[in-house]
């Protein structure tokens, strides 16, 4: 996404530009960090099945603190990324709303760590899913859901921004990422079996790839 150029008369990078790029780098790192930490747990924790359990359930059990920390740290990185976008995008379609929507997404991640998801599908081993969602489980679904919807809307806004810049590939990929993310949530809502879980996981991974790509693209568009 194009950003406003910042000139430097000394030939060195302006401190404001360095700060903006540093904030944007958190957008590059957030997705890989979250995915790697989640997958490491998914592949090593007893009883976890990638085809049956959503990553959010990793916040339960004796090692649940790892996923809680994962969500909190990732959320803070996304909030930093949003601050970078606010500094970098000063004109054009969505220059105000993209940072705001990414801020909501980051806040949703943080709150998703504060309010743990309920156990589900026999994970953690020996636990039973509550017959009715607990208060913290309900708040997890609510805050995470709002965050992911905000991210999907941000994807659509960025697609419009790319289209205005005649960047048809970026617009198409942003739109496709939004469809994959919302489709994953719709799928697991109507089909909570393996197909729904895998669709949700794929949508989240693609969403993180989009976040990293936008962070890289925005950082590169800043000139000194």
Secondary structure, DSSP 8 states (H G I E B T S, - for coil): --------SSSS--HHHHHHHHHHHHHHHHHHHHHHHHHHHHHHSTT--TTT--GGGGGSSTTHHHHHHHHHHHHHHHHHHHHHHHHH--SSTTTTHHHHHHHHHHHHHHHHHHS----BTTBSTT----SS--HHHHHHHHHHHHHHHHHHHHHHHHHHHHHHTT-HHHHHHHHHHHHHHHHHHHHHHH-TTHHHHHHHHHHHHHHHHHHHHHHHHHHHH---
